[in-house]
């Protein structure tokens, strides 16, 4: 019998690797040593997928359901999912002094969502050094707050766990109310939000900042991400503060100082992290809708966050403005964005909308829950955010499978899913042009 090599595309190999580690994580979390009480296979799989996709949705409470061993498994899955399995593989190759071939570089390019293959290995090396350094510094800062409260052993572990969870934008917390008990705590608010904002900017931006130093020398992508992040965070904080100011179930009974801290944290969290210092189910519907929009937009490309990505949203907005002004190109910071990227962002947005709508349609049929709560859950899963209005644990088995699928798609990215199912490219040829009526 003749041997046949199995040639997998980077998208296929990336998907299979993710599935492999999700299965391994599920088996570990189902072990008696991992839990304080027995959990079902579907709950173990749900938590494994949520950790690997750095989402943070949970059908059981991670702080009380899992033992220290189980929580360590979740933390490892978060780190693997956030920094990327392929990144760890490349790091091992580097440490062993082995040559990294073109195929592995292509996989890394796919995994980190890079435009060019050049410099990918250097980016991975810098990514690890920076990530581990930031997580350790944050752990020390959080330990100053939590060791006096919980003691050395528990305080250090809580600091490490939440540092990893925050930088990787996972949103997992070891308290049933997430971080609501620390809504007015400056140390927790600053350190946790600083971590997930850094993680949400994207590794490309962080590397660019390190290499270039000044804003004027940054790449167009980095400039868009930095300004876009500042604008959208300020916009979100203002509206959360105004909309919830008098709500007695959220900001209403807090001091002005605590209102500002809580508004800031809850405004910057939905795009990436999924931590919450307010009870999401108690928010006004207008605020919930705002959070849904923020979750759908998501973080930056090559970041630990999900969503359609902030740059995708910006390009769609700029393209619309350019068309209204009678221009067919996008100009920003004296640079021109090629038209091919307009097609790409429209494909991303369309596949994302179809994924959310189709999943919501299925959930609406099988779950007897309010439409808004289901929409919130689906968008949170797609954006790998992890915020919930409190319905995750009450979902049916089929409903949990739907959310698992959405988290998986949200982490790998709509285009990766499309490339996974796409047929091999055929030679290009062009048909005659013909106008159609639109609008």
Secondary structure, 3 states (H helix, E strand, C coil): CCCCCCCCCHHHHHHHHHHHHHHHHHHHHHCHHHECCCCCHHHHHHHHHHHHCCCCCCCCCHHHHECHHHHHHHHHHHHHHHHCHHHHHHHHHHHCCCCCCHHHHHHHHHHCCCCCCCCHHHHHHHHHHHHHHHHHHHHHHHHHHHHHHHCHHHHHHHHHHHHHHHHCCCCCCCCCCCCHHHCCCHHHHHHHHHHHHHHHHCHHHHHHHHHHCCHHHCCHHHHHHHHHHHHHHHHHHHHHHHHHCCCCCCCCCCCHHHHHHHHHHHHHHCCCCCCCCCCHHHCCHHHHHHHHHHHHHCCCCCCCCCCCCHHHHHHHHHHHHHHHCCCCCEEECCEEECHHHHHHHHHHHHHHHHHHHHHHHHHHHHCCCCHHHHHHHHHHHHCCCCCCCCCHHHCCHHHHHHHHHHHHHHHHCHHHHHHHHCCCCCCCCCCCCCCCCCC
